[in-house]
Amino acid sequence: MILQAISDYVKQAGRIEEKKLLKHFHLSSEGLMPMMAVLLKRGKIHKTINQRGDKLPPEIYYSWTETVQIPAVSVV
């Protein structure tokens, strides 16, 4: 049920920052990670990590794709 809600939320947004997902679903990072792992394996959601240097934490984004892709994480 929550997996479908998260999937629908990402699909509606197109691309969303992890912080917004955590806030919207009232989850911790530790609670979100296993659920996103399942969704990433399904191939409809893609994860992008934006490295912002040594002093700033990375920004993590999730995006929706209509075609099924091989699960991948992009680090930029």
Backbone torsions as a table, in degrees:
resi	resn	phi	psi	omega
1	MET	NA	-50.5	179.7
2	ILE	-68.7	-33.3	177.5
3	LEU	-61.7	-41.6	178.4
4	GLN	-66.0	-39.4	179.2
5	ALA	-65.2	-42.9	178.2
6	ILE	-65.0	-45.0	178.8
7	SER	-58.7	-46.2	178.8
8	ASP	-62.9	-39.3	-178.5
9	TYR	-65.4	-44.3	178.5
10	VAL	-66.5	-40.9	179.3
11	LYS	-61.0	-44.2	-179.9
12	GLN	-64.4	-41.2	-178.0
13	ALA	-76.0	-30.3	-176.1
14	GLY	86.3	-54.7	175.5
15	ARG	-147.0	131.8	-176.1
16	ILE	-143.6	143.9	178.3
17	GLU	-76.4	145.3	-178.5
18	GLU	-58.1	-36.7	179.4
19	LYS	-56.8	-39.9	-179.7
20	LYS	-69.2	-37.1	175.6
21	LEU	-63.1	-45.0	179.9
22	LEU	-59.8	-44.0	-179.0
23	LYS	-68.7	-44.7	-176.6
24	HIS	-64.2	-41.4	-176.7
25	PHE	-97.3	5.0	177.9
26	HIS	53.4	51.2	-178.5
27	LEU	-119.5	159.7	170.1
28	SER	-92.9	167.2	177.3
29	SER	-60.0	-38.9	179.9
30	GLU	-65.8	-29.8	178.0
31	GLY	-79.9	-31.8	-178.0
32	LEU	-79.3	-36.3	-173.9
33	MET	-54.2	-48.6	-179.4
34	PRO	-64.6	-34.5	179.1
35	MET	-69.2	-40.6	179.0
36	MET	-68.6	-32.6	177.6
37	ALA	-60.3	-41.1	177.9
38	VAL	-64.1	-45.9	-178.8
39	LEU	-66.7	-36.9	178.0
40	LEU	-64.6	-38.4	179.3
41	LYS	-65.5	-28.7	178.7
42	ARG	-70.5	-20.1	173.2
43	GLY	88.5	4.5	179.4
44	LYS	-95.6	-20.2	-179.4
45	ILE	-115.2	139.2	-178.5
46	HIS	-119.8	141.2	-178.6
47	LYS	-109.5	133.0	176.7
48	THR	-123.8	130.2	178.1
49	ILE	-111.9	121.0	179.6
50	ASN	-100.5	103.5	177.6
51	GLN	-74.4	128.1	-175.2
52	ARG	-115.2	33.0	178.8
53	GLY	97.7	-174.8	-175.1
54	ASP	-79.3	-27.6	-171.9
55	LYS	-96.4	-16.5	-179.1
56	LEU	-108.8	143.4	177.1
57	PRO	-70.1	152.4	179.3
58	PRO	-68.3	151.0	173.2
59	GLU	-95.8	133.6	-179.4
60	ILE	-115.3	129.5	179.7
61	TYR	-123.4	148.4	173.0
62	TYR	-120.7	136.9	179.8
63	SER	-131.5	154.8	-177.5
64	TRP	-100.5	141.2	173.7
65	THR	-131.2	141.2	-178.7
66	GLU	-74.9	-30.3	179.6
67	THR	-94.1	146.2	178.8
68	VAL	-73.5	129.7	-179.4
69	GLN	-117.1	161.0	170.9
70	ILE	-67.1	130.9	-178.9
71	PRO	-54.9	129.9	-178.5
72	ALA	-151.6	154.1	174.1
73	VAL	-121.7	127.6	177.6
74	SER	-99.8	131.2	176.0
75	VAL	-114.9	121.6	-179.5
76	VAL	-120.9	NA	NA
